[in-house]
Amino acid sequence: MSAVEIRPVSGIAVEPWLDELADLRIRIFRDYPYLYDGSVEYERDYLDRYARSKQSVVVLAMEYNRLIGAATGLPLTDADPEFVAPFERHGPPPEQVFYFGESVLLPEYRGEGVGHRFFDLRELYAQDFGYPLTAFCAVVRDPAHPRRPADYRSLEPFWRGRGYRPEPALTARFPWKDLGDSEETEKTMQFWMRDAGQADAEM
């Protein structure tokens, strides 16, 4: 894994990393399928939830003290209301779920096992705090989307290999501005979930 160091931080200890994490999110999420035209101001407001949450975790991937990737998690009850609402309507109870916000990693470091480490540490963290379920959501795009790269590889096989499955009843609507658009539009976000006590053999 070259010289990559994996370093988890939690709660208020996240604060010093928020600017770098905001920049990284904007850079990575510009790519398909998110096509996110983000701003540092919005990112800082969004990421401040992780500094305020007493049970948040940010797993930092560093190379020579430079942030090259990160993965986030916090109790679902501390997440944006748009992500809590589907669980309030359909279950399971939000109080049982530890929510993974994002995993972002510079392209040149992919395929070296960092993504698995991101999931390993967040899942262990959720278990330590007694959450029986872990979940994340991913944008749903039309497979025929004009900006889908010809060599695009979905992460679904990776997620399924980790034991996650899509929950059809659990979807959220979340707005952002796509690159090249003049205003925000709502996107469908599909939740994927895993029982925290699932056997490692399924991974």
Helices and strands as residue ranges (DSSP letters): E 4-9, G 11-17, H 18-28, H 40-52, E 57-63, E 66-75, G 76-78, H 81-90, G 94-96, E 97-105, G 107-109, H 114-128, E 133-139, H 156-161, E 165-176, E 185-195, G 200-202
